[in-house]
Amino acid sequence: WAAPYYKQAFPDSATEYAVVNALIVGAMGLTSGILGGYLADRLSTWIKETKEEQKNTSIIHKYFDEQSIPLLLPIIGSTLAIPAWYLTTHTAGTTTTNAFEIAMFWLAVEYLVAECWFGPTIAVLQSTVGASKTGTAQGLFVLTGAVGNLAPTLLGWIYGNQIDGGSASSSSSSEVLANLLGWGVCAGYLLSAIFFAVSVRADGGTLEESSKTN
């Protein structure tokens, strides 16, 4: 639903959006994915090397271990994505002359910080699940992604009901879509950060038992 929104919000920049969006998705998405995996490896090495000397003084060392530290990246990334996404979907309502360029800038920032979750998540999944449960864990991981893909359908249903129900005029339909995208996606990022944080505690609590039984 991002494409229909930008088409409504910036009708004179529809062609430009198609090109810029493709560049953002490709460049920022690829950079974020590779950088996320690299930083996850670096964090694991760092916390392993400094565990003994800082375990009683560092908050990070108290809450994370070598195998759960990669989850710090998606926690931070999901949190930073909240203001970035909200700003990219609410720039059109400002009086700024270069509103489209500002919206694309925040869209690029959102992709850069939000797409870093995949590598660290897979790393933690592989390192904490026993060999006898790897297939089940991978299947559940894919299933959660499939369930998450239902969100655009739900958003479209809500948007259609609001427009068809007469709660919004054609001139304000972009505002309705901006609010749905803004609050809906931001809520999703907030829940992601919370669930990743919960996973850290679950990982730390079950890691020792898992290593003993597998």
Sine and cosine of phi, psi and omega as CSV:
sin_phi,cos_phi,sin_psi,cos_psi,sin_omega,cos_omega
0.00,0.00,-0.05,1.00,0.04,-1.00
-0.93,0.38,-0.67,0.74,-0.02,-1.00
-0.88,0.48,-0.74,0.67,0.07,-1.00
-0.86,0.50,-0.58,0.81,0.01,-1.00
-0.90,0.44,-0.77,0.64,-0.04,-1.00
-0.90,0.43,-0.52,0.85,0.05,-1.00
-0.91,0.41,-0.62,0.79,0.04,-1.00
-0.96,0.27,-0.66,0.75,-0.09,-1.00
-0.97,0.25,-0.55,0.83,-0.03,-1.00
-0.76,-0.65,0.94,0.35,-0.07,-1.00
-0.88,0.48,-0.46,0.89,-0.02,-1.00
-0.99,0.12,-0.09,1.00,-0.05,-1.00
-0.85,-0.52,0.42,0.91,-0.07,-1.00
-0.88,0.48,-0.71,0.70,0.00,-1.00
-0.92,0.39,-0.68,0.74,0.01,-1.00
-0.89,0.46,-0.60,0.80,0.02,-1.00
-0.89,0.45,-0.66,0.75,-0.02,-1.00
-0.86,0.51,-0.66,0.75,0.00,-1.00
-0.95,0.30,-0.75,0.67,-0.05,-1.00
-0.90,0.43,-0.65,0.76,0.00,-1.00
-0.89,0.46,-0.66,0.75,0.04,-1.00
-0.88,0.48,-0.66,0.75,0.02,-1.00
-0.92,0.40,-0.66,0.76,-0.01,-1.00
-0.91,0.42,-0.74,0.67,-0.01,-1.00
-0.87,0.49,-0.70,0.72,-0.02,-1.00
-0.95,0.33,-0.81,0.59,-0.10,-1.00
-0.95,0.30,-0.79,0.61,-0.05,-1.00
-0.94,0.34,-0.63,0.78,0.02,-1.00
-0.90,0.44,-0.70,0.71,0.02,-1.00
-0.91,0.41,-0.70,0.71,0.01,-1.00
-0.88,0.48,-0.70,0.71,-0.02,-1.00
-0.90,0.44,-0.68,0.74,-0.01,-1.00
-0.89,0.45,-0.74,0.68,-0.01,-1.00
-0.93,0.37,-0.69,0.73,-0.01,-1.00
-0.90,0.43,-0.61,0.79,0.03,-1.00
-0.89,0.46,-0.70,0.72,0.03,-1.00
-0.91,0.42,-0.67,0.75,0.01,-1.00
-0.90,0.44,-0.73,0.68,-0.01,-1.00
-0.91,0.41,-0.55,0.84,0.06,-1.00
-0.88,0.48,-0.69,0.73,0.04,-1.00
-0.91,0.42,-0.66,0.75,-0.01,-1.00
-0.92,0.40,-0.64,0.77,0.02,-1.00
-0.91,0.42,-0.65,0.76,0.02,-1.00
-0.89,0.46,-0.68,0.73,0.02,-1.00
-0.91,0.41,-0.67,0.74,-0.04,-1.00
-0.90,0.43,-0.72,0.69,-0.06,-1.00
-0.94,0.33,-0.46,0.89,0.06,-1.00
-0.94,0.34,-0.66,0.75,-0.05,-1.00
-0.96,0.26,-0.45,0.89,-0.08,-1.00
-0.94,-0.34,0.15,0.99,-0.11,-0.99
-0.87,0.49,-0.74,0.67,-0.10,-1.00
-0.93,0.36,-0.65,0.76,-0.10,-0.99
-0.99,0.16,-0.34,0.94,-0.06,-1.00
-0.84,-0.55,0.13,0.99,-0.11,-0.99
-0.91,0.40,-0.38,0.93,-0.01,-1.00
-0.98,-0.19,-0.09,1.00,-0.06,-1.00
-0.88,-0.47,-0.44,0.90,-0.06,-1.00
-0.99,-0.12,0.76,-0.65,0.05,-1.00
-0.90,0.44,-0.62,0.78,0.00,-1.00
-0.88,0.48,-0.68,0.74,-0.01,-1.00
-0.93,0.36,-0.40,0.92,0.01,-1.00
-0.97,0.22,-0.53,0.85,-0.10,-0.99
-0.97,-0.24,-0.31,0.95,-0.04,-1.00
-0.84,-0.54,0.47,-0.88,0.16,-0.99
-0.84,-0.55,-0.14,-0.99,-0.08,-1.00
-0.86,0.50,-0.54,0.84,-0.08,-1.00
-1.00,-0.06,-0.37,0.93,-0.01,-1.00
-0.99,-0.14,-0.25,0.97,-0.06,-1.00
-0.86,0.52,-0.51,0.86,0.04,-1.00
-0.86,0.51,-0.42,0.91,0.00,-1.00
-0.93,0.36,-0.22,0.98,0.07,-1.00
-0.89,0.46,-0.54,0.84,-0.01,-1.00
-0.90,0.43,-0.79,0.61,0.03,-1.00
-0.92,0.40,-0.46,0.89,0.07,-1.00
-0.89,0.45,-0.77,0.64,0.00,-1.00
-0.93,0.38,-0.67,0.74,-0.02,-1.00
-0.88,0.47,-0.71,0.71,0.01,-1.00
-0.90,0.43,-0.61,0.80,0.01,-1.00
-0.92,0.39,-0.70,0.72,0.01,-1.00
-0.93,0.36,-0.44,0.90,-0.01,-1.00
-0.94,0.35,-0.39,0.92,-0.04,-1.00
-0.87,0.49,-0.85,0.53,0.01,-1.00
-0.92,0.40,-0.54,0.84,-0.01,-1.00
-0.89,0.45,-0.72,0.70,-0.01,-1.00
-0.93,0.36,-0.64,0.77,0.01,-1.00
-0.88,0.48,-0.66,0.76,-0.01,-1.00
-0.93,0.36,-0.60,0.80,-0.01,-1.00
-0.94,0.33,-0.41,0.91,0.00,-1.00
-0.99,-0.11,-0.03,1.00,-0.01,-1.00
-0.80,-0.60,0.29,0.96,0.05,-1.00
-0.98,0.19,-0.48,0.88,-0.07,-1.00
-0.89,0.46,-0.46,0.89,-0.04,-1.00
-0.99,0.16,-0.04,1.00,0.00,-1.00
-1.00,0.04,0.17,-0.99,0.00,-1.00
-0.99,-0.10,0.16,0.99,-0.01,-1.00
-0.91,0.42,0.70,-0.71,-0.05,-1.00
-0.94,0.35,-0.56,0.83,0.00,-1.00
-0.97,-0.22,0.72,0.69,-0.06,-1.00
-0.88,0.47,-0.62,0.78,-0.02,-1.00
-0.90,0.44,-0.70,0.72,0.00,-1.00
-0.90,0.44,-0.62,0.79,0.02,-1.00
-0.92,0.39,-0.66,0.75,0.03,-1.00
-0.88,0.48,-0.66,0.75,0.02,-1.00
-0.93,0.37,-0.55,0.83,0.05,-1.00
-0.89,0.46,-0.73,0.68,0.00,-1.00
-0.94,0.35,-0.49,0.87,0.09,-1.00
-0.91,0.42,-0.65,0.76,0.04,-1.00
-0.90,0.43,-0.66,0.75,0.04,-1.00
-0.89,0.46,-0.67,0.74,0.00,-1.00
-0.87,0.49,-0.69,0.72,0.03,-1.00
-0.90,0.43,-0.65,0.76,-0.06,-1.00
-0.90,0.43,-0.66,0.75,-0.05,-1.00
-1.00,0.04,-0.45,0.89,-0.12,-0.99
-1.00,0.06,-0.47,0.88,-0.11,-0.99
-1.00,0.00,0.20,0.98,-0.03,-1.00
-1.00,0.07,0.03,1.00,-0.14,-0.99
-0.98,0.20,-0.44,0.90,-0.21,-0.98
-0.91,0.42,-0.80,0.61,-0.02,-1.00
-0.85,0.52,-0.79,0.61,0.02,-1.00
-0.86,0.50,-0.61,0.80,-0.01,-1.00
-0.91,0.40,-0.70,0.71,0.03,-1.00
-0.90,0.44,-0.64,0.77,0.00,-1.00
-0.88,0.48,-0.71,0.71,0.01,-1.00
-0.93,0.38,-0.65,0.76,0.00,-1.00
-0.87,0.50,-0.70,0.72,-0.03,-1.00
-0.95,0.31,-0.53,0.85,-0.09,-1.00
-1.00,0.07,-0.35,0.94,-0.09,-1.00
-0.96,-0.30,-0.32,0.95,0.00,-1.00
-1.00,-0.03,0.72,-0.69,0.01,-1.00
-0.89,0.45,0.36,-0.93,-0.05,-1.00
-0.87,0.50,-0.51,0.86,-0.03,-1.00
-0.97,0.25,-0.17,0.98,-0.06,-1.00
-0.87,-0.50,0.14,0.99,-0.07,-1.00
-0.87,0.48,-0.71,0.70,-0.01,-1.00
-0.89,0.46,-0.69,0.72,0.01,-1.00
-0.89,0.45,-0.69,0.72,-0.01,-1.00
-0.89,0.45,-0.67,0.74,0.01,-1.00
-0.91,0.42,-0.63,0.78,0.03,-1.00
-0.90,0.43,-0.68,0.74,0.04,-1.00
-0.91,0.41,-0.57,0.82,0.04,-1.00
-0.88,0.47,-0.72,0.70,0.04,-1.00
-0.90,0.43,-0.62,0.78,-0.02,-1.00
-0.90,0.45,-0.65,0.76,0.01,-1.00
-0.89,0.46,-0.58,0.81,0.06,-1.00
-0.91,0.40,-0.63,0.78,0.03,-1.00
-0.91,0.42,-0.66,0.76,0.03,-1.00
-0.91,0.43,-0.64,0.77,0.02,-1.00
-0.89,0.46,-0.48,0.88,0.00,-1.00
-0.94,0.34,-0.14,0.99,0.07,-1.00
-0.97,0.22,-0.25,0.97,-0.04,-1.00
-0.86,0.52,-0.70,0.71,0.04,-1.00
-0.87,0.50,-0.57,0.82,0.03,-1.00
-0.91,0.42,-0.69,0.72,0.03,-1.00
-0.89,0.45,-0.68,0.73,0.00,-1.00
-0.89,0.45,-0.68,0.74,0.02,-1.00
-0.89,0.45,-0.61,0.79,0.02,-1.00
-0.91,0.42,-0.68,0.73,0.03,-1.00
-0.91,0.42,-0.70,0.72,-0.01,-1.00
-0.89,0.46,-0.70,0.72,0.01,-1.00
-0.89,0.46,-0.64,0.77,0.02,-1.00
-0.91,0.41,-0.61,0.79,-0.01,-1.00
-0.94,0.34,-0.63,0.77,0.01,-1.00
-0.95,0.31,-0.74,0.68,-0.03,-1.00
-0.93,0.36,-0.45,0.89,-0.02,-1.00
-0.99,0.16,-0.08,1.00,0.05,-1.00
0.99,0.12,0.20,0.98,0.01,-1.00
-0.98,0.20,-0.15,0.99,0.01,-1.00
-0.59,-0.81,0.68,-0.74,0.07,-1.00
-0.99,0.16,0.20,-0.98,0.00,-1.00
-0.89,0.46,-0.52,0.85,-0.03,-1.00
-0.95,0.31,-0.39,0.92,-0.03,-1.00
-0.95,-0.31,0.16,0.99,-0.02,-1.00
-0.89,0.45,-0.55,0.84,0.04,-1.00
-0.92,0.39,-0.54,0.84,0.05,-1.00
-0.93,0.36,-0.64,0.77,0.05,-1.00
-0.88,0.47,-0.72,0.70,-0.01,-1.00
-0.92,0.39,-0.60,0.80,0.04,-1.00
-0.89,0.46,-0.67,0.74,0.01,-1.00
-0.92,0.39,-0.66,0.75,0.02,-1.00
-0.90,0.44,-0.71,0.70,0.02,-1.00
-0.91,0.41,-0.70,0.72,-0.04,-1.00
-0.88,0.48,-0.85,0.52,-0.07,-1.00
-0.96,0.30,-0.60,0.80,-0.02,-1.00
-0.92,0.40,-0.76,0.64,-0.02,-1.00
-0.94,0.35,-0.63,0.78,0.03,-1.00
-0.89,0.45,-0.62,0.78,0.06,-1.00
-0.90,0.44,-0.62,0.79,0.04,-1.00
-0.90,0.44,-0.67,0.75,0.04,-1.00
-0.91,0.42,-0.63,0.78,0.02,-1.00
-0.90,0.44,-0.70,0.71,0.04,-1.00
-0.89,0.45,-0.60,0.80,0.04,-1.00
-0.88,0.47,-0.72,0.69,0.01,-1.00
-0.87,0.49,-0.67,0.74,0.01,-1.00
-0.90,0.44,-0.72,0.69,-0.03,-1.00
-0.92,0.40,-0.60,0.80,0.07,-1.00
-0.90,0.43,-0.64,0.77,0.03,-1.00
-0.91,0.42,-0.65,0.76,0.05,-1.00
-0.90,0.44,-0.60,0.80,0.02,-1.00
-0.89,0.45,-0.54,0.84,0.04,-1.00
-0.88,0.48,-0.71,0.70,-0.02,-1.00
-0.94,0.35,-0.63,0.78,0.03,-1.00
-0.91,0.42,-0.63,0.78,0.01,-1.00
-0.90,0.44,-0.70,0.71,-0.01,-1.00
-0.91,0.41,-0.52,0.85,-0.05,-1.00
-0.99,0.16,-0.42,0.91,-0.09,-1.00
-0.94,-0.35,-0.11,0.99,-0.08,-1.00
-0.89,0.46,-0.71,0.70,-0.06,-1.00
-0.90,0.43,-0.67,0.74,0.01,-1.00
-0.91,0.41,-0.63,0.78,-0.01,-1.00
-0.90,0.44,-0.64,0.77,-0.03,-1.00
-0.94,0.34,-0.45,0.89,0.00,-1.00
-0.98,0.19,-0.54,0.84,-0.10,-1.00
-1.00,-0.04,-0.16,0.99,-0.02,-1.00
-0.87,-0.49,0.00,0.00,0.00,0.00
